[in-house]
Amino acid sequence: MTTFIHTADWQLGKPFAGIRDTARRTLVQQERIEAVRRIREAVVARQARFVLVAGDLFDSPTPTKTVVAHALGVIGEIPVPVYVIPGNHDHGGHGCLWEQPFFLSEHRTRAPNLHVLLEQTAVERDDAVILPCPLLQRQTASDPTAWIRQLDLTGYADRPRIVLAHGSTGTFGSQADGEDVAGPSNVVAIDSLPLDDIDYVALGDWHGFRQAGPKAWYAGTHETDRFPKAGQRPGQVACVTVSRRGMPVVEPIATGRFAWVETTLDLGDDAAARVEETLAAATREAGFDRCLVDLGLSGRVSLAARRELDRVVESWSHRLLRLDVRDEVTLVPSADEIRGLVDRADDPIISRVAQALVHQIEAGEVEADDAREAVNILHGLCQQAEAAE
């Protein structure tokens, strides 16, 4: 039996443009490097013989030299061989990243344990045979594993045979899981492989830990990098034990620390308290400073409730690594709030404007949301003036 770590889709150097704050964006980028160190810890704890990276070690075919240096430095800390194939994000081909002088120099001096597999040629070890299926272009209509169907596997005796590939399958949808792939491409036809002669298929591209066949698994990305799709389990690597002609034993190991949370709320005048309680509960396990949240808000609230809601949302926007708010809350001024604006004898201008807006709302002469927002602005101005007195 042989035990190894299967991982994929590190996408080191990913820009995370949706995080506007530079410091927080840098923290999220750096955590992808730190998660590789947690892979090293898994290697040591499970006494794994080697690591397989099933494509997309880098987020692009042109990562910065800093990203390359950091990546190879941390890979060099892993005490076993690391085998990687190019994926669609960091594909091979003439003049590719893997042939650049800086990469080759850093590779040679800092990560001699890294083996970049650019050819469809079996890699023979004493304890396993690795069958790499590198992507040499971003998208291909051909099956990257097709070469294995013509391969004579009889010469590998009782060593387990492991396919290493990057692409989509028909198991749970034909579309690739990449963010920038238009139409089906890089499709791995698992059922067309000689599965009786293969003991494990290590896949990359789908960003969650998931089984794709009796002997085939996606390891998913080692650190969660987006709001997960249904059925995904990101932030994992696979610890795999294989033997010739046996079924692989596959165990997920958590290596991710960030939580990407999606939640929706239908609000009333307790809006602020509900948002506070919901976000506190959703981020308690990981810690608010390790969470990225997509928050959908709807419902009807008064002007005072809207102001308190805005205060809570602003507070959480500075606590979390990222807060995206889909705000569809409708402003519904209470009778007292409207009366407080209309009956301002000491401020006749605001009173007349408020009366006109109320009339327009009732008569349907303007968009109700626009008129309510104008009333909200008037209400805020009055509150500011009263606070200054």
LINSULTA-V205394 format. One record per helix or strand. SS is the DSSP state (h for helix, s for strand). FROM is the first residue (numbers start at 1). TO is the last residue. If there is no record, write none. Layout:
SS	FROM	TO
SS	FROM	TO
//
This chain:
s	2	8
s	12	12
h	22	46
s	50	53
s	58	58
h	65	75
s	81	84
h	97	99
h	101	110
s	114	116
s	122	124
s	128	133
h	146	149
h	154	156
s	160	166
s	168	168
s	187	187
h	190	192
h	195	197
s	200	204
s	210	213
s	216	218
s	221	221
s	236	242
s	249	254
s	259	267
h	271	283
h	288	290
s	291	301
h	303	319
s	322	331
h	335	342
h	348	363
h	368	388
//
